[in-house]
Amino acid sequence: RGAEIGVDVPFWEQRGGAGLSLFQTRTRHVNSRFIRIGGSLFSVQGVIDQPTSKARGVESWLRLDLRDDLGLELDYTYTRSRLNFDFLGIGSEATMDIPRHRADAALRYSPWDGFEASFAWRYVGARRQLRLVGFRSDSPGVDPRVALAFSDTEVATQGAYATFDLALRWKLGSGLTLFARIENLFDRNYNDPTTTDSPGRAGYVGLQLDR
């Protein structure tokens, strides 16, 4: 469940607009995952049971028509998130793999009717990811060797990155539109989510028919 409240205010004779929104979400039973930790000497395994996620933050945006043929869009989101879970009867808490800072900017240019070019920038801030589950040596039912070996929770940081996209749209008439775009223009190497490889640079060309 979640809640969001915000305001959007036009200005400059409707050529611009700015807004601010506060949001909060809470999700129960996000996922149950079976994991195994350990090496050749000993190991411990079990299910991360009924994790609950919480996230809250603020989003702000700005829209400007600088000229009849030139527009600018800016968006920034700040998010705080937590993940609470139970593993082998031991409660724990971790930071979710969600960036605190995220920003988008897009510049649109329409030199003539029916044609539009856009250049977009996206920034994704650093994220922290839980690597190991921490155990307390005084917890009942936990092997002391495991408790000693995994007494601390290791958190890895995924670095921030930025990507750029370029897109073109040209209305040819009779409901037909020619489009082309390049995603990740400068072939930025990143992982999002961290379990996958970055898609790299990609290009698309096509025709869209509207009836």
C-alpha positions in Angstrom: 0.0 0.0 0.0 1.1 3.5 -0.5 0.2 7.2 -0.5 1.3 10.2 -2.5 0.4 13.9 -2.3 1.7 16.6 -4.5 1.2 19.9 -6.2 1.7 21.1 -9.8 1.9 24.8 -10.5 1.8 26.4 -14.0 3.6 29.7 -14.6 5.0 32.0 -17.4 1.6 32.2 -19.2 1.3 28.4 -19.2 4.7 28.0 -20.9 6.2 26.4 -17.7 5.2 24.2 -14.8 6.8 23.0 -11.6 5.7 20.3 -9.1 6.6 18.6 -5.9 5.3 15.2 -4.7 5.8 13.3 -1.5 5.3 9.5 -1.5 5.5 6.5 0.8 5.0 2.8 0.1 5.0 -0.3 2.2 5.0 -3.8 0.8 4.5 -7.0 2.7 5.7 -10.5 1.7 8.0 -9.0 -1.0 9.7 -12.3 -1.8 10.8 -15.5 -0.1 14.2 -16.7 -1.1 16.1 -19.9 -0.2 19.8 -19.1 0.3 22.9 -21.1 1.4 26.0 -19.5 3.0 29.2 -21.3 3.8 32.1 -23.2 2.4 33.6 -26.7 2.5 33.9 -26.9 6.3 30.4 -25.8 7.2 27.4 -24.1 5.8 24.0 -22.8 6.9 20.9 -22.6 4.7 17.4 -21.4 5.1 14.6 -19.2 3.8 14.5 -15.4 4.1 11.0 -15.3 5.4 8.3 -12.7 4.7 10.4 -9.7 4.0 8.8 -6.2 4.3 10.0 -3.2 2.3 9.4 0.4 3.1 10.2 3.4 0.9 9.6 7.1 1.2 10.8 10.1 -0.7 10.2 13.2 -2.7 10.0 13.9 -6.4 10.3 17.3 -8.0 9.9 18.3 -11.7 10.2 21.3 -13.9 8.8 21.8 -17.5 9.7 24.8 -19.6 8.8 25.8 -23.2 11.9 28.0 -23.8 10.7 28.8 -27.3 8.0 27.6 -29.6 10.4 25.0 -31.0 12.5 24.2 -27.9 11.4 22.6 -24.6 13.2 21.4 -21.4 12.1 18.8 -18.9 13.8 18.1 -15.5 13.0 15.5 -12.9 14.6 14.6 -9.6 13.7 11.9 -7.1 15.1 11.2 -3.6 14.2 7.9 -2.0 14.9 6.3 1.4 14.2 2.6 1.6 14.6 -0.3 4.1 14.1 -4.0 3.9 13.2 -5.9 7.1 13.4 -9.7 7.0 13.7 -12.9 9.1 16.4 -15.5 8.5 16.6 -18.7 10.6 14.5 -16.9 13.3 16.8 -13.9 13.4 15.4 -10.5 12.5 17.6 -8.2 10.4 17.4 -5.0 8.4 19.1 -3.9 5.3 19.1 -1.1 2.8 17.2 -2.0 -0.4 19.0 -1.9 -3.7 17.3 1.4 -4.7 19.3 4.5 -5.5 18.7 7.5 -3.2 19.2 9.9 -6.0 17.8 9.8 -9.5 17.6 12.6 -12.0 16.3 12.9 -15.6 16.7 15.8 -18.1 15.4 16.0 -21.7 15.8 18.7 -24.3 13.2 18.7 -27.2 13.7 20.5 -30.5 11.1 20.9 -33.2 12.4 23.1 -36.0 9.3 22.4 -38.2 5.9 20.9 -37.8 5.9 17.2 -37.7 9.5 16.8 -36.7 10.9 16.5 -33.2 14.4 15.6 -31.9 15.1 14.9 -28.3 18.3 14.5 -26.2 17.9 12.8 -22.8 20.2 12.4 -19.8 19.6 10.0 -16.9 21.5 9.8 -13.7 21.2 7.0 -11.2 23.0 7.4 -7.9 25.0 4.9 -5.9 23.2 1.9 -4.3 24.0 -0.3 -1.4 23.3 -4.0 -1.6 23.3 -6.6 1.2 25.8 -9.4 0.6 25.7 -11.6 3.7 23.2 -12.1 6.5 24.5 -11.2 10.0 24.2 -13.6 12.9 24.4 -13.0 16.7 26.3 -15.6 18.7 23.7 -15.6 21.5 20.9 -16.5 19.1 19.4 -20.0 20.0 19.7 -22.8 17.5 22.6 -21.2 15.6 26.0 -23.0 15.3 28.6 -20.8 17.2 31.0 -21.3 14.3 28.5 -19.9 11.9 27.7 -17.0 14.3 31.4 -16.2 14.6 32.1 -16.4 10.9 29.1 -14.2 9.9 28.8 -11.9 12.8 28.8 -8.8 10.6 26.7 -8.0 7.5 28.7 -7.0 4.5 27.2 -4.2 2.3 28.5 -3.6 -1.2 28.1 -0.3 -3.0 27.1 -0.1 -6.6 28.5 3.1 -8.1 26.5 5.8 -9.7 26.2 6.1 -13.5 24.7 8.3 -16.2 23.4 7.5 -19.7 22.4 9.5 -22.7 19.7 8.8 -25.3 19.0 10.5 -28.7 15.6 10.2 -30.5 14.0 11.5 -33.7 10.4 11.5 -34.8 9.0 12.6 -38.2 5.4 12.6 -39.2 5.2 11.6 -42.8 1.4 12.1 -43.2 -1.6 9.8 -43.4 -1.0 8.6 -39.8 2.5 7.4 -40.6 5.5 8.4 -38.4 9.2 7.5 -38.9 11.2 7.2 -35.7 14.8 6.4 -34.8 16.6 6.4 -31.5 19.9 5.5 -29.9 19.9 4.3 -26.3 23.0 4.6 -24.1 24.6 6.8 -26.8 28.1 6.7 -25.3 28.0 3.0 -24.5 28.2 3.4 -20.7 29.1 0.2 -18.9 26.9 -0.3 -15.8 24.8 -3.0 -14.2 21.1 -2.3 -13.4 20.0 -4.4 -11.7 23.3 -5.6 -10.3 22.7 -9.2 -11.4 22.7 -8.4 -15.1 25.2 -6.9 -17.5 24.5 -3.4 -18.9 22.8 -3.5 -22.3 25.3 -1.2 -24.0 24.6 1.0 -26.9 21.5 0.1 -29.0 19.8 1.6 -32.0 16.2 1.4 -33.3 14.5 2.5 -36.5 10.9 1.9 -37.5 7.6 3.2 -38.8 4.5 3.8 -36.7 1.0 3.8 -38.2 -1.9 5.4 -36.4 -5.4 4.7 -37.6 
